[in-house]
Amino acid sequence: MDLQTLTYIVVGATFSLYIGIAIWARAGTTGEFYAAGRGVHPVANGMATAADWMSAASFISMAGLIAFKGYDASLFLMGWTGGYVLLAMLLAPYLRKFGKFTVPEFIGDRYYSKVARMVAVLCLIVASITYVIGQMKGIGVAFSRFLELDYATGLYVGMAIVFFYAVLGGMKGITYTQIAQYCVLIFAYTVPAVFISMNLTGNPLPQLGLFSATADGTPLLVKLDQTIMDLGFAQYTAQKGGTLNMVFYTFSLMIGTAGLPHVIIRFFTVPKVKDARSSAGWALVFIAILYTTAPAVGSMARLNLTNTIQTGPVGEVSANLEYEKRPQWFKNWEKTGLLKYEDKNGDGRIQYYNDKNPEFAKKAESYGWKGNEMTKVDRDIMVLANPEIAKLPNWVIALVAAGGLAAALSTAAGLLLAISTAISHDLMKSMFTPNISEKGELMAARVAMAGAIAVAGYLGLHPPGFAAQTVALAFGLAASSIFPALMMGIFNKRINNTGAVTGMLVGLGSTLLYIFTYKGWFFIPGTNMLPNTTANHLFGIAPEAFGAIGAMLNFASATIVSKLTAPPPEHIQHLVEDIRIPKGAGAATDH
Amino acid sequence: MSTQQDSAGVAYWKANIRLVTICLIIWAVCSYGFGVILRPVLDLIPVGGVGLGFWFAQQGSMIVFLVLVFYYASAMNKLDRQFDVHED
């Protein structure tokens, strides 16, 4: 059977599964729509959280990022997992005890302030929308690359599937499809990794293979370092960026992860406070399976790619692959434009090296090389072409397509749910139509979901030029405004409404200012006030790493302003005391 | 809430804060410490051709996070019962 048909069958089978689950898990009440009736087992919720969290970027792009950044990319690995420790110990159990449906609702109640709730809604919507654009693009790209469908058609198919299970089932439908999606995506990610690790190191566990010896006895990472440094690239295992920046960047990703509303609301679905704690652990187990595999995939794919092109000692003519003899996967990915070759010295062979390294460029000239001929090696190739590079059977390649789609769909659905509940529950029910009936609110939630899907689809079709930059924005907002507001709300009884609102605005404002200074106002090219280079950054801290500082400014200003103004009223102090103990969570369940 | 329960609540919260603080110190030392700041020192211990610091940055820190969350969850279950603030 040819790859095309096989891919259609595998993707079609997974989609039928999602639709089947959607029909089975319809939501009948707002409680089911918002929080799956709070009846999700902690292990199941952990799995759903993992799928919710791991996006198209985690599945497709992260290993490629590691492949080209080496050690420095460790900050993504630690940053995107370390947040779950904070979530488990500082937020999830208490927010579950609080027993409401949305993140802005907690902020509004705890700080007895509609302004605080609105600021939270705003942050939530901006963070979630920017995040969802990337997922929609991921869906379109996966379809067009694997099924050779038109990008727009692919996007419509994806939207239709999400519409079906998210509008019908809300959190309940999303939860059970996410569990199925997790199984698809983790299988698709680990199977090629196991084979590649086996080929290179003889160790079937990629986590161990990364630190094992290759066939000639040299450890994998030493070999990789040698191979790429011989071609003028930077050492894989060395630290290239500044230490301070790395620490702040990691910290920003950690608190940003813990503060992302679509992740937090997943913990509202478990029956008990103690389930919220263990569920965060299970989520981390399921996430870590992929995240500990990713560095192995990245380094092994980089080694394979380099060795395919540079087959022997650097400088020997015959050591450079003849273009006519390039493998099939090379040809396939050239068609997509993700790999590009240009025969600069006209010798019919491929020279892949770092021509921006002046020292090596000189040496290369003496070999008769006239510049790097791999003019484009897209990072995403590292995962997408992996099974082909490792010569795995077609069904594995088909599975990778289904896995990429599962990762994008599951995250998109979670984000869309966070957006639609903020609209129906935080805006409509609490602000504009407080007397809305249960049925009316459920309808409003469904309409809001459909609207959010339409907006996300539109943005996916017409991605704003800044789409790639906005991940920094999403994490910056979550880290600098949402996380501190939630944490102080639980751990500091003295923070009052004025303090919290001031803190959120200071965190938000400073982070936006810093990002826009280097990336342009509202990401409009050319409006940046300083060039976005390390030399210009404050203490070498990149805009993506500023969320941590925004959060510190938030904590500081909220504490000072609260000290100078009246303490929160008695009933708020009781509310905080109440959420600190698990007892009585059952009563709060029937909301 | 009676005063007796109040003081139990205070003691429970103190015990919780103590536990969280210990866990977060380990969390920070294993990631920011071993993986980044102290990497040059830890790399003196070779692991797979590189060093222990590199291993912590790309594998070890995540394993420590996992152990921490489950340890915290089980220790809190014990505290909940000890101070009689558990559910059901």
Interface residues (C-beta under 8 A of the other chain):
Chain A: Y71 S74 L77 M78 T81 G82 Y84 V85 A88 M89 L90 P93 Q207 L210 F211 S212 A213 T218 P219 L220 L221 V222 T237 Q239 T243 M246 V247 T250 F251 K272 V273 K274 R277 S278 A280 G281 L284 V285 A288 Y291 T292 P295 E577 R580 I581 P582 K583 G584 A585 G586
Chain B: M1 G9 Y12 W13 N16 V20 C23 L24 W27 S31 Y32 G35 V36 I37 R39 V47 G48 G49 V50 F54 W55 A57 Q58 Q59 S61 M62 I63 F65 L66 L68 V69 F70 Y72 A73 M76 N77 D80 D84 V85 H86 E87 D88
